[in-house]
């Protein structure tokens, strides 16, 4: 038998939750684990889910709609909670957790200096074996470029021969690319000196490699062996590409991993930048759909698969840096610090990581998929976050515009499937309201609109799924009066207040909902609200311009309201009329050529006086 969230009294159940650190599991109506989280204080963390509406991501709010029950596991420490959380995430793969799905392991370079004649190996897993490891190497630098550079500049072996049995050296000996320890002609000490140069290069010393490559390039050029010299020149270009990634203001011995997290409430993106020996040597984006509000769990998952070689983890996306730091340090033989920078080069690198994460988030999927997220996806998310009874496929937005109560107008804009449907926009002149009263104007407009639901006009005749009012509780209250007067309380109605972007629901106008700022649902409401505002202002300006033009025409002796209105309707504003010829004005009924010339002369005279 499945769970029923309406049978679980969360408030009563929370009373028994301890304040210890631990892990909590969110369950859906079928008892499936849909989210695993950790907490420094279980009671406070779980209480924040069910009774603290602020600072939630859209995905968390969506997840809570499916939560029917929760469980928890008390842990000895916050570090144990992080480890337990990681194990449970791997075991259950909950749909609302950010998961490192492919357990991707990046390549590293391994050099075991305990061997008599060590070689450079490309490995994917780090072991606590006393060898030296360098990496990880990600997209921006090809690990093969690094190994080719090393074997071009330094005479170290790249073979798998048994060094305990002397053999005839291979071609690399004759090409000057290897000291040939396989022949027994070089001492271990001399070979180790050469390998130490490789280690110095991997730690940031580029000068020796540059010197060696330049020397060999010139030597082969002098010997007119231009093909080989060209190969060395190409290797210098690769080296220059690596050197140019030096991060200014960072010492050469700095090794940082930088993590940044961005989400729009549907898609989450994490960017990792890798700095080794003061150089930006790699970067990777990871996108997922998850309800996580920090990325400590993801970072720990990453280091389980790629043991940390950095000295610092730079991020601002973890709730408890100390726990993450302790947990990561259990995975490596050296001390790693977790740093949340406030200024300086680390802050700049973190901002760069955030830019990369944001770019990955907004560009996730195809163009069509991204468009669908902002439109159809936003409509679905809006229904989910506001718990609407009907999917708001058709949203009508309303706004009022006037100046000190004069020339009062209203706009009606229409969005269908999350996109503007401009052919269905309509505008209103306020007819019954005296003075400056936006509330009464909104009531009049909604009343007139709802009375037209059976109208032959295609837009007015279509029943909206959601009415969006620009304003707060006051505008919403008067709009609801219009609904009551027309008997259309069945249509969902909300208002959006500008200052805090609070959403007031017609079904519960006293308790505003704060939609997550990262949500595409809020962005959709903002687009509708802003478009209704723009359309109302545009109509008001055109109406005001027309009234001013009519007044200017009626101020001419002998020109009445009928003539002024006819001219404005035909040609537009006074300025447009003034630019016309007398013959053009005379095409308007009841205006002779003589009268047309008189109107132009008077308008030009007034224009000259004003200038």
N, C-alpha and C positions, 0 to 999 in steps of 0.2 A: 504493500500500500504506500502510495506516494505521500509527500508532505503537503500540507495546505498552509500557506503563509498567514491566512486569516485566522488560523487556529493557534498560531504562535503569538504569545504576548511578549513582544521584544522588551518592553519596559520592565516587566516582571522578571524576565529571564536575565536581563542585564544586572539586576540586583545581586545575583549570585556569582557574577563573573569576578574573578580576583584582579588585583592590581599588579600582579606579577608580570614579568616579561613572558612572551610566548608566541604561539602561532594560532591563527584563527582560520577556519574553513567556512566559506559561504556555500550553502546548498540550495538547489532549486527545488521545485515542487515534486520532482521524481527522486530526490535524495542524492542527485549527482553533485559532485564538488565542482563549482564553477569559478571559484577564486580562492587562492591561498595567500594570506598576508602575515606579516610579523608585526609585533608591537612591543614597545618598551613597557607599556602599561595596557594590558588587555582590556580592562574595563573602559578606560578613557578612549581607546582607539575604536572599540565597537560602538560606544555611545556616539562618537562623532559621525558614524555612518547613518544612524537612524534618527538622530535628533539635532544634527548641525547641518543646515542646508547650505551654508556659505562655503566657498572655496572648493567646490566639488567639480571634477571634470565631467564632461557630458557622458563619458563612458561609464563612470562610477554611478551616475544617476540612472543610466540605462540598466546597469547590472542590478541595482537595488530593486528594480521592478520585477526581477526574476528570483530574488532571494526569498526563500520560504523558511529557512532556519539557519542556524550557525552552530559550529562546534569550536572548541579551543583546546590547545595543548599547552600546559605550563612548561616553561623551559628554565634551566638553571641560570641563564644569562641571556643578554641580547645577542651575543655571538652565537650561542646555541640555537636561538630562535632563527637567526639567519641561515644556519646550516640545516636546521630542520625544515624550514620553508623551502630551501633549494631542493632537498630530497623529495618533499611532497609534490613540488611542481613537476619534477622529473617523472615521478610515479604516476600522477593523475593528469598531467597536461591540461590544466583548467582553461576554459575558453577565454576567460577575462584576464589571464596573466600574460605578461610579455614573456615569450618563450624564445630561448636560443635554440630554434627548432632543429638546425642541422648539426649542432655540436661542432661547428667549423673550427678547425685548428690551422693556424697560419704557419708558414715556414719560418724556421730559425736556422742559424748557422751554429754548428757545434765544433769545438776544438778541444780535444782531450790532451792537455799538456803533460799528463802522466805517462803517455805512450812514448816510446823511444823516438819515433819519427811520426808525430801526429799529422793528421790530414784534416781538411775542412769537409764537414758533412752537412748536407741539408736534411733537417729532421722536422717532424711535425709535433713531436711530443718532447717535453722537457723532463729530465730525470734528475734526481738528487744524487748525482754520481761524481761530483767534483769537477766535471768538465766545464768549460766556459761556453756560454750560450749568448748569441746576439740576435736581436729581432724584437718583435715579429716584423716580417716584411710584407707590406700590403700592396694595394693597387698602384700607388704612385711610383714605386720603385720595384723593378723586376729583380728578384733575387739572383737570376742568372746573370744579369748585368754586373752584380756585385762579385759573384764568383769568377766571371770572366776577367774582370778588372784585376782581381787578386792574382790569378794564375798568369796574367800578362805581365804584371809588375813584379811579382815575387816568385822566387824559384822554389816553390813548395809542390809536393806531389798531389796528384788528383786521381791516383790509381788505387786499386785494392790489393796490391801485391803483399805477400808475406815478407816483412822486413827482416825476419830472422834468417832468411836463406838468400845469400847474394845471387843475383841474376844479371843478365846482360841488360843495360839501361835501354829504355824506349826512346822514341824519336824526340821527346821533349827535352832530353839531356842535350842532344845535338842542336836543338833550336834555342837553347839557353833559357828554357822555361822551367827547369827542375834541377835541383842539386843531385838528383839520382841517388837517394839513400839506399835504393834497392841494390846498387852495385857494391855497397860497402866502402865507397871511396870518400864519404863525407862523415865527419864526426857528429855525434848526437848534439854536442854543444853548438857547433856551427849551424846545424839545421834548426835548432831551437831559436837561435838568434834571428834567423830568417822568418820563422813563424811568429816571433814576437813583433816583428814589423807588421805582419798581417793583423795581429791583435791591436796594435797601436792605430792602424788604419780604421779598423772597425770601431775603435773608441773615439774617432774623430780627427786623427792626424792625417790630413789629406796631402800635406806638403811633400812627404817622402814619395807617395805614389805619383804625384805630379812630376817630381824631379826625375824619377826613374823612367816614366813614360816619355817625357820630353827627350831625355838622353838617348833612349833607344830609337825614337823616331828620327832624331838628327843623324844618328849613326847609320841607320839603314838608308836614309836619304843620301848621305855622303857616298854610300856604296852603290848608289843608283838602284837600290832594291825598293822601288817606289811602291809596289803593291803592299809589302810588309809595313813600310813607313806610313802608308795610308791607313792601315789597320790600327796602328798606334795612335794616329790622329783621331780616329773615330772613338777609341777608348778614352782619349782626353776629353772628348765632347761628353761622353757618358759621365766621366768624373765631374766635369763642370756642372752638369745637370744636378748631380748630387750635392756639390758644394753650394750651389745657389739656393738650396733649401735651408741654409743656415738661418736660424731664427735670431734676429738681432736682439741684443741685450741678454742673451742666455749664455752662460758659460758652456764650454765644450763638453764638460762632463755631466751635463744635465740630461736625465732620462725621465721623460714624463709620458703618462697616458692621460689623454683628455677625453672626457665623456660629456655629451650634452643631449638633452631630451626635449623634444617638441611634440605637441599633439594638437589636432583640431577637433578632438572629441570622438573621431571615428578612426583615423589613422594616427599612429604614433611613430616617431622616427628617432633613432639614436645615432649620433655620429661619434666615432672614435678617431682621434688624431694621435699619432705616435711620434714623439720627439726622442731621438737617440743621439747622444753626443752633441747635443745642441742643434740638431738638424731635424726638420720635419720630414720624416722618412716614410710616412704612410698615413692612410686614412680610409675609413670604411663607414658606409651607412647601413643601418638595419631598420626595416620598417615592419610594423606589426599592428594588430588591433588588440588593445589590452586596456584594462582599467587601472593599471598600476599608477600610483601617484608619485612614486619615486623609482629610481632605477638601480638601487643597491642590489636587488635580487638579480637583475640582468648582469650587472658588473661582476658579481660573484660567480654566476654561471659561466661568464666568459673566462674568468681566471681559473676555474676548475679545469677548463679545456686548454688554456694557454697560461701556464704558470707565469706570474708577473716578473718581468726583468726591469721594470721601471723603479725609480726612487720615489716618485710621487704620482698619486692619482688625483688629477685636477677635475673637479666637477662641482655643480651646484644642484644636482638632481637627487641627492640622497637625504633621507630624513635623519638618519643617525650615522654620522661619519665615523664615530668611534667604534661602533660595532662592525662596520664594514672593514675598517682598518685592522681590527683584531682578527677578523675572519680571514682576510687576504693574507695576513702575515703567517697564518698557519700553513699556507700553501707554498711558501718560499723560505729560503735560508737567510734572507736579509730583511732589513726593516723597510717597509713601505708606508709612506704617510698619505693620508687622504686630506686634500687641501681644497677649501672653497675660497678662491681669491677675490679680493675686493678691488684691487688695482694692479697696475704693472703688466709685465709681459704675459704672465699666466692668465690674467683677466682677458687680455687681448686674444690669446689663444682659445680661451673658453668661448668668447664671443664669436670667433671664427668657426668653432665647432657648432655653436647654436645656429649660425647662418647656414652651414652645410646641412644640419638636421632639418631646419625649416624648409630649405630648398628641396630636400629629398621627400619631405612630407607633402608639399604642395604639388610635386611632380610625380608622385607615386601613381602608377597605373598609366593607361593610355589617356589621350586628351578626352576621349569620350567618357572614360571612367571618372576622370576628375570633374568633368562637367556634370555627370550624373550625381556625384557626391554633393556638389554645391546646390543641386536642384532637387531631384527626386530623393536623394539621400537626406537632404536638409528637411524636406517635408516629413519623411518617416521619423527622423530624429525629433522633430518638433512635436509630433503626435506622441512619441514615447516619453519625452521629458515633461510635457505638460499633461500627460495622461488624458488626451483628448478622446472623445467617444468616436469621432469620425476622422479619418485621414484628411488633413487640410489641403486637398489637392487644389481647390480654388480659394484663394485668399483675397479679400477685398480690403484695401487700406484707405482710411479717411483722414483728412486734415482740413483745418479752417485757416483762411488767410484774410487779413484786412489791415487797415491803418486807422487806429483809434476809432474803430467801429464803423468806418466808411467803406463802401465798396466791398461788402462782405461776400466772400465766395467760399466754396468747398470743393474738394477734389475726391474722386473715387478712382483708385488705380486697382488693377486686377493682375494677380500672378496665378498662373496655372502650372502645376507641376514644378513649382519653384522658379518659373521664368515669367518675365513681364509679358502681358498680353495687351499691347497698346491699343488694339482695335476695340477693346472693351472698356477703355478709360472713359469716364464721364465726369462732367463738371456741373456745378450748381451755383446759382445766385441765391443768396439768402433772401427770403421774402417776408418773413413774419417777425423777425427779431429786431428790436430797436436797441441802438447803442452797442456797447462793447460787452458782449456776453457769449464767450466761446462755448460754454456748456449748452446754452439754449440753441445755438447754431448747430451743434453736433446733433442734438435731439431732432431738430427740424430736418436735417439732411438724412439721418437714418430713417426717420419716419417716411419721408418721401421716397427713399430708395426701397424700403421694404414693402411699401404699398404698390410698387411696380413689379412685384415678383411674377405676376401673370401677364406682364406687358409683352407686346409683340417685339419690342426692341430685344435683340439677341442677348445683350449684356444684362439689362435689367431683368429679363425673363429667366436668367440662369440663377439657381439658388446657390449662394456661396456656402462653403464648408466652414469658413472662419472669417469673422469680421475683426479687423485690427484697427483700433482707435489710437491716434497719436495723442498721448497725454497720460494722466494718472487716474486716481480713483474718481475725481470729479467728473471728468469727461466720460468715464466708463458708466457712472451712475445714470447720467442723462441719456447715454446710448441705450442702456437697459430699459429706461422708461419708454424709449421709442419701440423697442422690441415688445414690451408689454402692450403698448397701445395698438400695435399691429398684429398681436398674437403670434409673433415669431420667436418665442423664447427657445425654440428647438435649435436655432442656429447658434453655434458656439461663438463667443465674443471675448476678446481680450484687449487690453490697452498696454502700450509700451511707453514708460516714462523716460525722458531723455537723460536726466541727471545721473541716475544709478543704473539705467537700463533695466528697471524693475518691470516685471510682467505681472499685471493684475488680471486675474481670471474672473470672468463673469459669474462663474459658479462659486467663487470664494474671493470676493474683492477685498477682503480685509487683510489677507495674508499674501503679500507679493512673492513671486518666485524669481530668484536670481538665476538666470541661465548661465552656465559656464561661458566665460568670454572666449574659450577656445572652440565653442560649439558652432557647427555650420547652421544649426537651428536658429541661434541668436543672429548670426550673420544674415540669414534669410529675412527675419523680422526687421532687421535694420535696413535692409535693401527696400523692403516694402514701405516702411515708415519714411525713409529718405525720399523715395520716389513720389509718395503722396504729398510730401512737403514741397518738393520741387514743382510738381504739377499744379498745386494750389497757388504757389507764388507766381508761377508763369501766367496762370489765368488771371490772377489779381492784377498783375502789372499790365497785361493787355487791356483789361477792363478799365483800369484807372487811366491808362494812356488814351483810350477811346473817349472816356468822359471829359478828360482835359481838352482833347481835340474838339469835341462837340461844343464845349464851353467857349473855346477860342473862336470857333466859327459863329456861334450864336451872339458873340460880342460885336460882330460886324452888323451895322445898321441894315435892316431889311432882310437879314438871314434868320429864318426861324428854325425850330427844332426839326421839322420835317426835312428841310433842305440839308441841314447839318448832318442828320442821321444818314440820309441818302449818300452824301459825299463820303462819310466815314466808312460806310458799308462797302462802297465801290472802290475807294482808293486807300483806305487805312488811316494813318495819322495825318495831322496837319502838315508835317514835314513832307510826307509823301504827296499830299495835294499840292503843296507849294512848288514842287518840282515838275508838276504837270503843265501842259500847255492849255490855253483857253479852249482850243478845239477839243481836247480830251475831256475837260470838265463839262463841256457842253453836251457830251454824250449822255449825261445823267438826265433823266426825265425832268421837265419843268425848269431846266436851267438853260437860258439862252446864251449865245456867244458873248453878248454884251455883259450879262450878269456874271458869266464865268470870268471875264477879264476884270470886272470890278472886284470879285472875290480874291483873285490873285494879287491885284494891286494892294488891297487892304492887308492881306497876309504878309506880303513883302514889306509893307510899311511897318507893321508890327514887329517883324523880324529885325528890321534895321534899327528900330527903337530899342529893342532888347539887346542889341549888340553894339 
